């Protein structure tokens, strides 16, 4: 079964995931514990400081050539690899937990010293680590290959979050639910100058004055404020030691040349764990971002009184979005980024991508994601789980995508880059929880039926799978017609009789 969505199939999958989390255990995080092996139905309540590091000139690296070609992708991957290696060394030397590198962004957590009484110590330490990252990445470019130093903006917040795991065999990933991770990410990703930016919670923790909320993203720490934290934290390692070790790492374990080949569809079978710089993939894809809207507010509302519902809600929704992407539409998830899933879709052959079919599949898959999301909220509510006013913001874009793994062997991280990836995220960001947006390249390369569906604004609210299928089929979209034909065959062997039946793809056959 591929490239279609069925109500009954989705309902069965969602109900199975709800059963996974009928009983949820919440415990305090008091000592070093692996978060990679946390059971699905367990979460740690953790007081910690969250850092988000955003490399601001990554987009310029990708746009350094007129064409989104091989040269630009090789430079961009080498740029990330050089800087990620340096940051990895900093985190290891300062006993800071790396949550994930996703593209040009790093999420890390300062959890020590444990407990609620040492918040100021953790915040000072986080500021000192942030400054060390900035200082080191100002020296970790590559003059020989014209790779520039990184320009860095850091967001920091402090507070209580839930540490969970998505709990599915084969793709376990730790995740922190709550305001600190989200607010740190928002401060780091805002347009504006480089520097270190703190939320008011983090500022107050180290005795700084509160700032008007609207001014937080434009009020970096001053030189004196940073120096005070650096002196208080008194980190165990210096910039020169990190850079020296980084250079030796690069000599002992050189990055090597990036070599690209295509993957053979379906892309769901791409084994990302086998990729290296010399065995990377590059092809045209649709890049999809689907982000749960209002989730930070939802976590804030429930983290103290009923954190179990937070765990249930996230587990069920994320698992279902992943299932739709990978099982229903043969896509490949790259990673979960908090409450957001990022993945790719590809139609074609080993030699070429069928742009029209890939964009059509992207449009249909986006609507299937929304239908499954809505159904998950219904089933969770029926199971007595609070879901408040959660929404789903979806953006997708089409174009060249490079997929590889970066870093030193034994600690490599997945990376999916391209103007396509940045474009898809930007499309998702302009949506509210009811909307789906299509990027300019996907709009231009896709069929007329998809352009008609989205309109010149390239954004539509509230479209679900059945509505999109009916619209595309009426406009003779080949992908929609193929799905209809397959549905008819499966629903009724008597094809002639089935063809007379009104098309209701959401009324599944239980397959």
N, C-alpha and C positions, 0 to 999 in steps of 0.2 A: 504494500500500500504506500503510495507516495503522492505528494503534491495535492493533497486534498485534506479537508477538515470535516470531521463528523461529530455531531453533538453527542451521540451515545458513546463514541470512543473517548472523547474528551471527558465526559462525565465519569466513566469508569476509571480513567486515570486519576482524575482529581479526587474521587472518593478513596482510591487506594492511598494517595498521599495524605489525605486527612486521617486515615486509619494509622499511618506511620506515627502521627503526633497526637494520638488520643490522650496519652499521658506525657507531660513535659516536666522535666526537673530543672530548677534554677538554683545554682550555687554560687557563692562568692569566690572570686579568683584571688587566692592568697599566696600562691607559690608557683614557681615555674612549671607550666603544664603545656603539653603539646596541644595546639588548637587544630592541628590537622586531623586528629583522631577523635574529635568530639562527636558523640553519637547524635543522630538526627534529632532526638527528643530531649536534648540537654543543652543548656546555655550557661555561660559564666557571666556573672554580674561583675564588671570590672571598672574600677576608678582609674583613669589613665589620661595622659595627654596625647592628642592625635596631631600628627604633622602631615600636611600635604605639600609636596614639593612639585612645582610646575616649571618645566623648562620652556621659557617664553619664546625662544627663537627656533623652536623645532619646526613650526609652520614655515618659516623663512627658508629653512634647509630644504623642505619638500618643494618649495616654490622657486628654488634657485635656478631651475632650468625652465625653458619655455614649455617643454613637453613633460608630462608626468611619466618620465621614462626610467630605464634601468639605471642610468647614472645617478639620478636624483635619489632613487630608492637605496642604492648601495651607500651613498654618502649619508643618508638619513639613518640607516641601520647602524653604520659604523659610529656615527655621532652618538646614538643612544647607547651602543655597546660600551664605548669609551667612558661615558659619564655614569652609566649604571654600575660599571665595575668599581669606579671610585666611590660611589655612594654605598655600594654593598660593603666595601672595606670600612667605611665610617660607621655604619650601623653595627657591624660585627665588633669593632673595637670599643664602641660605646654601649654595648649590650642593649641595643635598641631593636625592637621587634619589627621586621619588615613584613607588612601585610601583602603588598603587591607592587610591582611596577606595571602600569598599563600605559604603554606608549610613552609619552613625555612626562607622565605623572608618577609620583611615588606616594604611597600611603605607608606611614610608619607609626608605631605606638611606643611611648615611653611609659612603662607600667611600674617601674621601680623608683623609689621604695614603695612597696605595696601599702594600700590602705588609704582612708580618707584624710588622715592627719598630715600627710606629706605632699599635699598638692603643690605648694609653692616650690618645693625642691624639684618636683617633676617639671613644672613649667620653666623654671630657670634652666634646667638641663635641656629641655626641648629647644629653647631659644639658642643656647650655646651650640647644640648640634646643628640647628638650622644655619647658624652663621658659619660653622665649620664646612657645611655642604656648599654654601655660597663661595667661601674662600677657595676650597679645593676645586670646584668646578670652574673657577676662573683660570685654572692652570691645566685643565685636562683636555684641551683641544688637540689637534694634530696638524702642525704646520706643514708637514710634508704633503699631506693630502688635502690641505686647505679646509680642514674641519675646525670650525670656530669653537671657542670656549662657550659654555652654556650660560645663558642669562636666566636667573632663578628668582621666582617669587614663591614665598612660603606662607601657608595659612596654618594657624595653631589654635586649637580649642581644648578645653579640659572639662572633664565631667564623667558621668556614669554611662556606660554603654553595655550592651549584651554581646558577648562573643559567641558566635554559633558557627555551625558548619552546614553546608547544604545537604550533607548526609547521603549522597548517592554514590554507590560504588563506581570507581573509575574517574570521578571528577570532584573529589572532595576539595573544598576551598573554604578557608576561614573567612568570617565576615563580622564586622562590628556594626551593630544596630544602635542608632541613637544620634542625638544632636551633635556630640563632639566630632565625630567623623565627617558628618555632612557639613557642618559649619566650617571646619578646617578646609574641606574641599572647595567650598564656595568662595572663601577668601582667597585661596590660591589661584582659582581659575578665573577670577574677575579680571576684566580688562584693566590695564593700568600699569603703574611702575613696578619694577622689581623691588625686593625688600622682604621684611618679615612683618606679617600682619597678625595681630591677636584679637580674639573675641573679647568682649567685656568680661566674661567669666575668667578667661586666662589673665587679662590685665589686672583684675581685682585680686587674683590669687597671689600676685607678686607685688602688690601694693601700688600699682599704677592707677592713674585717674581713669574713670569711666569715660568713654567717648560716645557721642551721639551715634545711635545705631546706623544712621544713613552715612556716617563719615568713617565707619570702621574700615571699609575697603580702600580708603584713600589716606589712611593714617598709619604709615609704617612706624615701627619702633625707631627711635632716634639712635644715633651712634652711642650716646651715653647710656641709654636704656639697655642696649645690647651688651655693651661692655660690662655693665653691672651684673647681668645674668651670666656672662662668660666667666667673670671673676668668681661669682658665687658657685657656679656649677663645677669649675675647676676640672674639666674633662681629663681623662687619662691619656689622651693622645693629641698631637698637634697637627696642624696643616702639613708641615714639612714631612712629618713621619708618614702621613697618609699618602702624599704625592710620591714619596720615595718608594713606598711599598707598592703603589699602583704601577709605577714604572717597571718595577721588577716583575710584577704579575704579568704585565704585557710582554716582557721579554721572555719569561718562562712559558707563558701560554698566549702566544700571539693570536689576535682575532682571526687572521686569515681573510681570504677574499670571499665575498659573497657571490655565490653562484646560484642562479635561478633556473628552475624548470617548472612546467605546469603540473597541476594535479589533474587526474582523470576523474570526471564526475561519476558518481555523486560525491560532492565535497565533504559529505558527512563522514566518509571513510578516510579523510586525510589524517594521518597519524602525526600530530603535532609534536609528540614526545620524541620522535625520531629526527626532527629537523635540527640542523646546525647551519652556521653561516655558509659552508660549502655545499649544503643540501637544502637550500631554501626554495620556497614556492612563490610564483608571481603570475597572476592572471587577472582578467577582468572579472569582477564579481559585483553583486549587490551587497553593500555593508548595511547592517540593520542595528539600530539602537532602540530598545524598548525599556523605558524607565517608569517605575511605579511612582506616580505623582502623589504628593502629600504624605509620603511614608515617614518623613522625619517628624512631622506633627503627630502622626499616628503613634509612633514609638514614644514620643514625649508624653502623650496622653495616657499610655498604658504601661510604661516601663516599671512604675512603682507598684501599681495595684494588681495588674494582671499581665505580667510579662509573658506568661505562657501563651496567651493569644498572639502576641507579637511573633513568637517563634513559629506557631502554627501557620499564621497568615503568610509569613515570608516563605517558609518551606513549601507550602502548597502552590503558591503563585509562581515562585521561581522554577520549581520542578515542572510545572505545566508549560510555562513559556519555553523552557528548554526542550520539552517533549515535542511541542508544536514545530519549533524551528528544525530540530534534528530528525524526528521520526516522521512527521506529517509532510515536511517539505525538503527533506534531505539536505538541510543546511549544516553548517559547522559552527558550534559555539566557540568563540575565542575565550571569553571569560565572563563571569559575573563581576560587575563593578558596583559593589554595594547592592542596592535594590534595582540595578539596571543589568540587562543582559545584552551582550554584543556578539554578533555572529555574522556569517556570510552565506550567501546563496549563489549557486552557479548552475546554469543550464548550458549544454553544449557537448563538445567532444573533448578528447585528450588534446586536440590540436587548436581548437577555437572555442570561444564563448559565443553563444547565441544571445546577442544583446536584447533583442525584442522579447525572447522567451524568458530571459533572466529577470528583466524588469517586470514583466507580467507576473512571474512567480513572486517577486518581491512585493508587489501590490496585493496579491491574493494572500500571501503569508502574513503580511502586516494586519490584514483584516481578521485572519484566523487567530492571530495572537490576541486581538481585542475580544473576539468572541469567547476564546478560552478564558481570558481574564475575567470577563463579565460572568461567565459560568462559574469560575472559581469563587468569586465573591458570593454568588447565590448559594453554592454548596457549603461554603464556610458559614454563612449566616444560618443556614438550615441546621448546621452542626453546633450552633450556639456560640460561634466565634465572632467577636466584634470586628467589623471591617471599616467602620466610620465612612469617610468620603474619599476613599482611595480611587485613583484614576490611573490611566496608562498613557504615556506620551511616547509616540513612535515616530522615528525618522529613518529614512533610508536614502542611499545614494549609490550611483553606479560608476565604476571605473577600475583602473589598475590598482591591485592590492598586492603587497609583498607580505608573506608570512614566514616567520623564522623563530629561532630561539636565541636569546642573547645572554652574555655572561660567561662565567667560568664553568667548566664541566663539573657537574654535581650540584650546581646552583643556577642553572639556566632558567630564564623566564620567557614565556611566550610573547611574541610581539607581532602585531598586525598593523601595518602602516600604509599610508597613501593619502592623497588628497581626498580619496573616496571615504576613508575612515573619518577624517576630520569633518568632511562635509556631512556625513550621516549624523554625527553627534550634534553638529550645529543645527541640522534640521529637527532633530529631537528636541533640542533646547527651545525652539520657537513654538513648541506645542504645549497646550495644557493637557489635562488628564483625559480629555475626550478626543483629542485631535491626532491625525497622522499627516506627516509632511513628506514630500518627495523632493529630492535634490534636483538641481538644474540639469545635470548631466543625465540622470535617469529619466527626467521629463523629456529631454530632447532625444535620447536614444531609444526610448520605449515606444510602444505602439500608440496610435491615435486614440484608441479606446481608453488607455490609462491617462492620457492628457485630458481627455474629455471628463473622466471621472474626477480628477483633482482640480481642474480649472486652472486659470492663469496664475492664481495665487499659490498653487502647488501645495495646498493644505486643505484638509477636509475634516470636519468633526463627525464623530459618532457612526462611522460606517463599519458595519460588521460583515462577516464572511458572506452570508446569504445575499445581502444588498449588493456587495461588490461583484459577486459572481453573476447575479442577474444583470447588472449593468454592463459588465464586460461581455457577457454572452450576447446581449442584445446588440452590442457593437462589433460582433464577430471576432472577438479576441480568441486567438487560436488556443492559448493555454486554458482559458475558461471552457471552451468547447471540448477540449480533450478531457478535462476533469468531468464534465457532464457525461461524456460518452462512457467513461470508465465507471461512473456512478450508476448509470443505467444498466450496464452489463452486470455489475455486482448486485444491484437491487432486484433485478428481474431477468432471468435468462430469456424470457419471451421478449426480445428486444422491440418488436413492433408494438407490443402493447405498452411497454415501458415508455416508449417515445411519446406516447400520447398523454403520459402522466405529467402534471405540473412539476417543474424542477424545484425540489426542496432539499438542498444539500445539507441543511442543518438537521433534517429529520433522518437520522442515521439508520443504517441497517444492522447496527450492532457489530460490524466488522472491525 
